[in-house]
Amino acid sequence: MALETNPLLAPFFDVEKVARYTEGPVRFVPGLTDLHRMTALLLAERAPRDGRVLVLGAGGGLELKALAEAQPGWTFVGVDPAPEMLKLAERNLGPLNTRVSLIEGLIDDAPEGPFDAAVCLLTLHFLGRDERMRTIGEIHRRLKTDVPFVAAHFSFPQGERDRALWLSRYAGFAVASGHEAADVDKIREGIEDVIARFNCLFSPEEDAAMLSAGGFADVTPFYAAFTWRGWVAYA
């Protein structure tokens, strides 16, 4: 699946919707702030105090800001295909921009590195199997040996009955967190459309296997929140 054909990506290129973006993730991703905090801790186990970190899917700047505040010696390269999201990242980062280089594009547009760590949060579920495998491999290729990679994205059981149950829980959390029910219904319909049309949502077991196949070792789950899963692995 070509990235630009995924209908779930359209809001990230819409100026008005991007302006409201920061309201969304905390309502749809349980424990988002804690996910960022855990990510920083996992990276810091092996990344040096002056480490250089690759962040793929960095638009909006939420994880960049959290990581930069947690580790004042780290510098970052953030990559994202949506220019409006990168502008939002600049605004959210404020004075932290001096430690961040933002690049419009995909993994192929990232510097060769080698980096001391990498992060890809709430992003890989937009990619079909082949592109996801290629992207994972390109992230791995840009990392030093034995350094951490943290990934977290949509990943839940894909049996038809299981899928309906978990998507209901996903939607219910968003509504309980204050998001408009009608908007949540549209988002859920979009996800179901993507499931029906494209091959880009997988079970946690499949996702972990793809990280291993992409060259990463010791793939370990550390985060599970309804439809979301997170792993730490090592290059």
Residue pairs with C-beta under 8 A, 6 or more apart in sequence:
1 127
1 128
1 131
1 198
1 199
1 200
3 9
3 81
3 106
3 126
3 127
3 131
5 198
6 126
6 194
6 198
6 200
7 190
7 193
7 194
8 126
8 190
8 191
8 194
9 82
9 126
11 17
11 18
11 21
12 18
12 21
12 59
12 82
12 84
12 85
13 82
13 83
13 84
14 84
15 84
18 82
18 84
18 85
18 87
18 88
19 88
21 60
21 85
21 88
22 60
22 62
22 88
22 92
24 179
25 32
25 60
25 62
25 122
26 32
26 33
26 177
27 173
27 174
27 177
27 178
27 179
28 170
28 173
28 174
28 177
28 179
28 187
29 35
29 122
29 225
29 228
30 173
30 225
30 226
30 228
31 223
31 225
32 62
33 66
35 121
35 152
35 223
35 225
35 230
36 62
36 63
36 66
36 67
36 121
37 66
37 70
38 222
38 223
38 230
39 63
39 66
39 67
39 119
39 121
39 150
39 152
39 230
40 66
40 67
40 70
40 71
42 148
42 150
42 222
42 232
43 51
43 53
43 67
43 71
43 117
43 119
43 148
43 150
44 70
44 71
45 148
46 116
46 117
46 146
46 147
46 148
46 234
47 53
47 71
47 74
47 116
47 117
47 147
47 148
48 73
48 116
49 71
49 73
49 74
50 73
50 74
50 75
51 71
51 73
51 74
51 75
51 115
51 116
51 117
52 74
52 75
52 76
52 77
52 113
52 115
52 116
53 67
53 74
53 75
53 76
53 77
53 115
53 116
53 117
53 118
53 119
54 76
54 77
54 79
54 110
54 113
54 115
54 117
54 118
54 119
54 139
54 142
54 143
55 63
55 64
55 67
55 76
55 77
55 78
55 79
55 118
55 119
55 120
56 79
56 80
56 107
56 110
56 118
56 119
56 120
56 123
56 135
56 139
57 79
57 80
57 120
57 121
57 122
57 123
57 124
58 64
58 76
58 78
58 79
58 80
58 86
58 89
58 102
59 78
59 80
59 81
59 82
59 84
59 85
59 86
59 88
59 89
60 85
60 88
60 89
60 92
61 78
61 88
61 89
61 90
61 91
61 92
61 93
61 100
62 92
63 119
63 121
64 76
64 78
64 89
64 92
64 93
64 96
64 100
65 92
65 93
65 96
67 74
67 76
67 119
68 74
68 76
68 93
68 96
68 99
68 100
69 96
74 99
75 99
75 100
75 101
76 99
76 100
76 101
77 100
77 101
77 103
77 110
77 111
77 115
78 86
78 89
78 100
78 101
78 102
78 103
79 102
79 103
79 104
79 105
79 106
79 107
79 109
79 110
80 86
80 89
80 102
80 103
80 104
80 105
81 104
81 105
81 106
82 104
83 104
86 102
86 104
89 100
89 102
90 97
90 102
93 100
103 109
103 110
106 135
107 135
107 138
107 139
108 138
110 138
110 142
111 142
112 142
113 142
113 143
113 144
114 142
114 143
114 144
115 142
115 143
115 144
115 147
116 143
116 144
116 147
117 143
117 147
117 148
117 149
117 150
118 139
118 142
118 143
118 147
118 148
118 149
118 150
119 149
119 150
119 151
120 139
120 149
120 150
120 151
120 152
120 153
121 150
121 151
121 152
121 153
121 230
122 152
122 153
123 153
124 132
124 135
124 136
124 151
124 153
124 207
125 153
125 154
125 155
125 200
125 201
126 200
127 135
127 200
128 198
128 199
128 200
129 199
129 200
129 202
129 210
132 200
132 210
133 210
133 213
133 214
136 210
136 211
136 213
136 214
136 215
136 216
137 214
137 215
139 149
139 214
140 149
140 214
140 215
140 216
140 235
141 215
143 149
143 235
144 235
145 235
146 234
146 235
147 234
147 235
148 232
148 233
148 234
148 235
149 211
149 216
149 232
149 233
149 234
149 235
150 230
150 231
150 232
151 211
151 230
151 231
151 233
152 223
152 228
152 229
152 230
152 231
153 207
153 228
153 229
154 191
154 201
154 227
154 228
155 201
155 202
155 203
155 204
155 207
155 227
155 228
155 229
156 162
156 163
156 166
156 201
156 203
156 204
156 226
156 227
156 228
156 229
157 163
157 166
157 203
157 204
158 195
158 201
158 202
158 203
163 195
166 226
166 227
167 188
167 191
167 192
167 227
169 226
169 227
170 188
170 226
170 227
171 184
171 185
171 187
171 188
173 226
174 184
174 187
175 181
175 184
191 201
194 200
194 201
195 201
202 210
204 221
204 224
204 229
207 229
207 231
208 219
208 221
208 231
211 219
211 231
211 233
212 219
212 233
215 235
216 233
216 234
216 235
217 233
217 234
217 235
218 233
218 234
219 231
219 232
219 233
220 231
220 232
220 233
221 229
221 230
221 231
222 230
222 231
222 232
223 229
223 230
224 230
